[in-house]
Amino acid sequence: MKLRYAMVCSSNQNRSMEAHSLLKKEGFDVSSYGTGQHVKLPGPSLREPNVYDFGTPYKHMFEELRRKDPELYRRNGILPMLKRNVTVKNAPQRWQENSSDGAFDVVLTFEEKVFDSVVEDLHSRLHVELKPVLIINLEVKDNHEEAAIGGRLALQLCQELEATENWEDSIDKIIINLRDNSTGNSCIASPSTDANF
């Protein structure tokens, strides 16, 4: 079964892009998005984040932060993350502005509030095809180590979904297997038949 996937986190920087990168390398039909109002990256302090608009190229962010404080942004992992992102796609995209990208079969989110935003957005859209979409939340902390674990978990989940004839018949077993084999990541599944594209 060839499914179309969307990976969604808050800023389309760390968790969604880690999963997007892994799935893309494995040949999946995958896109990624963020649900926040802006793209936020850590700054010199919690009160001084680096804030960008969605659509700002990753390369621009990389070059700007490298000019500001290369040691800080290398040490906290932001420059390596942005360097990876440049190889995956041009710029972060906002979920709520993705309708022209077409329908997805599976949407994976990496935080409960992102999951809620995706479900709310899908319910508010004009449904063209009335095709069910599977929405799954993998609760992943927004740090580089947890994003790597969450990305591998997302890849495993997508591989299992691809191996099925029909995800609707197999989802319960796949989720139970995923929960049994995950190390501390909580997984909330919503095989939503009322959220359609």
C-alpha positions as CSV (number, residue, x, y, z in Angstrom):
1,M,0.0,0.0,0.0
2,K,1.4,3.4,-1.0
3,L,0.3,6.0,1.5
4,R,0.9,9.8,1.7
5,Y,2.3,11.1,5.0
6,A,2.5,14.4,6.8
7,M,4.8,15.0,9.8
8,V,3.7,17.9,12.0
9,C,5.2,19.6,15.0
10,S,5.0,23.2,16.2
11,S,7.7,25.0,14.2
12,N,8.6,22.5,11.4
13,Q,12.2,22.5,12.6
14,N,13.1,19.6,14.9
15,R,10.7,16.7,15.4
16,S,8.7,16.9,12.2
17,M,11.9,17.5,10.2
18,E,13.8,14.6,11.8
19,A,10.9,12.2,10.8
20,H,10.6,13.8,7.4
21,S,14.3,13.3,6.8
22,L,14.3,9.6,7.8
23,L,11.1,8.9,5.8
24,K,12.4,10.7,2.7
25,K,15.6,8.7,2.8
26,E,13.5,5.5,2.8
27,G,11.5,6.6,-0.2
28,F,8.2,7.5,1.5
29,D,5.8,10.1,0.0
30,V,6.2,12.6,2.9
31,S,5.8,16.3,3.7
32,S,6.2,18.2,6.9
33,Y,4.6,21.2,8.6
34,G,4.3,23.3,11.8
35,T,1.1,24.5,13.5
36,G,2.5,27.5,15.4
37,Q,2.0,31.2,14.5
38,H,5.7,31.6,13.9
39,V,8.8,29.5,13.7
40,K,10.7,29.8,17.0
41,L,14.3,28.7,17.6
42,P,16.1,28.9,20.9
43,G,18.1,32.1,21.4
44,P,20.7,33.3,23.9
45,S,18.0,33.1,26.7
46,L,14.4,31.8,27.1
47,R,13.2,35.4,26.7
48,E,15.1,35.9,23.5
49,P,14.0,33.3,21.0
50,N,14.8,33.6,17.3
51,V,11.5,34.1,15.6
52,Y,10.9,33.7,11.9
53,D,7.9,33.6,9.6
54,F,6.9,30.3,8.0
55,G,8.4,30.3,4.5
56,T,11.7,31.8,5.7
57,P,14.4,29.5,4.1
58,Y,16.3,27.2,6.4
59,K,19.5,28.4,4.7
60,H,18.7,32.1,5.7
61,M,18.1,31.0,9.3
62,F,21.4,29.0,9.3
63,E,23.4,31.9,7.9
64,E,21.9,34.5,10.3
65,L,22.4,32.4,13.4
66,R,26.0,31.5,12.3
67,R,26.7,35.2,12.0
68,K,25.1,36.0,15.4
69,D,26.9,33.4,17.6
70,P,28.3,30.4,15.8
71,E,29.6,28.8,19.1
72,L,26.2,29.0,20.9
73,Y,24.2,27.7,18.0
74,R,26.6,24.9,17.2
75,R,26.8,23.9,20.9
76,N,23.0,23.8,21.3
77,G,22.5,21.8,18.1
78,I,20.6,24.5,16.1
79,L,23.1,24.9,13.3
80,P,23.5,21.1,12.7
81,M,19.6,20.8,12.7
82,L,19.2,23.7,10.2
83,K,22.0,22.1,8.0
84,R,20.0,18.9,8.0
85,N,16.7,20.8,7.2
86,V,18.3,22.4,4.2
87,T,18.9,19.0,2.7
88,V,15.2,18.0,3.2
89,K,13.3,21.0,1.9
90,N,13.6,24.8,1.4
91,A,11.6,26.3,4.2
92,P,9.2,25.5,7.1
93,Q,5.6,25.3,6.1
94,R,2.5,26.0,8.2
95,W,-0.1,23.1,8.4
96,Q,-3.0,25.5,8.3
97,E,-1.8,26.8,4.9
98,N,-1.2,23.5,3.3
99,S,-4.5,22.8,1.5
100,S,-3.0,23.2,-1.9
101,D,-0.6,20.3,-1.1
102,G,-3.4,17.8,-1.5
103,A,-4.8,15.1,0.8
104,F,-2.8,12.9,3.2
105,D,-3.6,9.4,4.3
106,V,-1.6,9.6,7.5
107,V,-0.7,12.6,9.7
108,L,1.8,12.1,12.5
109,T,2.0,14.8,15.2
110,F,4.7,15.0,17.9
111,E,2.8,16.9,20.6
112,E,-0.7,16.8,21.9
113,K,-1.5,20.5,21.3
114,V,-0.3,20.0,17.7
115,F,-2.5,17.0,17.4
116,D,-5.5,19.1,18.6
117,S,-4.6,21.9,16.1
118,V,-4.5,19.4,13.2
119,V,-7.8,17.8,14.1
120,E,-9.5,21.2,14.6
121,D,-8.1,22.4,11.2
122,L,-9.3,19.3,9.4
123,H,-12.7,19.6,10.8
124,S,-12.9,23.3,9.6
125,R,-11.9,22.5,6.0
126,L,-14.2,22.1,3.1
127,H,-14.0,18.4,2.4
128,V,-13.4,17.6,-1.3
129,E,-12.9,13.8,-1.3
130,L,-14.4,12.6,2.0
131,K,-11.5,10.3,2.4
132,P,-10.6,9.2,6.0
133,V,-7.3,10.3,7.4
134,L,-5.4,8.5,10.2
135,I,-4.0,11.0,12.7
136,I,-1.6,9.7,15.3
137,N,0.3,11.6,18.0
138,L,3.7,10.5,19.2
139,E,4.4,12.5,22.3
140,V,8.0,13.6,21.8
141,K,9.9,16.2,23.8
142,D,11.3,19.0,21.7
143,N,15.0,18.3,22.0
144,H,17.5,16.7,19.5
145,E,17.9,13.4,21.3
146,E,14.1,12.8,21.7
147,A,13.5,13.9,18.1
148,A,15.9,11.2,16.9
149,I,14.0,8.6,18.9
150,G,10.7,9.9,17.8
151,G,11.8,10.0,14.1
152,R,12.8,6.3,14.3
153,L,9.5,5.5,15.9
154,A,7.6,7.4,13.2
155,L,9.6,5.5,10.5
156,Q,8.8,2.1,12.2
157,L,5.1,3.1,12.4
158,C,5.0,4.1,8.7
159,Q,6.8,1.0,7.6
160,E,4.1,-1.1,9.4
161,L,1.3,0.9,7.8
162,E,2.8,0.4,4.4
163,A,2.9,-3.3,4.9
164,T,-0.8,-3.5,5.4
165,E,-3.5,-3.9,2.8
166,N,-5.9,-1.5,4.7
167,W,-4.8,0.6,7.7
168,E,-8.3,0.7,9.1
169,D,-8.3,-3.1,9.6
170,S,-4.8,-3.2,11.1
171,I,-4.4,0.0,13.1
172,D,-5.3,-1.3,16.6
173,K,-2.7,-4.1,16.3
174,I,0.0,-1.7,14.9
175,I,-0.6,0.8,17.8
176,I,-0.5,-1.9,20.4
177,N,2.8,-3.2,18.9
178,L,4.2,0.3,18.8
179,R,3.3,1.0,22.4
180,D,4.8,-2.3,23.5
181,N,8.1,-1.6,21.7
182,S,8.5,2.1,22.4
183,T,10.8,3.3,25.2
184,G,8.9,6.0,27.1
185,N,7.2,7.7,24.2
186,S,3.5,7.8,24.7
187,C,1.3,7.3,21.7
188,I,-2.2,8.5,21.1
189,A,-3.9,7.1,18.1
190,S,-7.0,8.6,16.4
191,P,-8.0,6.7,13.4
192,S,-10.4,9.5,12.5
193,T,-13.1,8.6,10.1
194,D,-14.8,12.0,10.5
195,A,-11.8,14.1,9.7
196,N,-11.6,13.9,6.0
197,F,-9.8,15.5,3.1
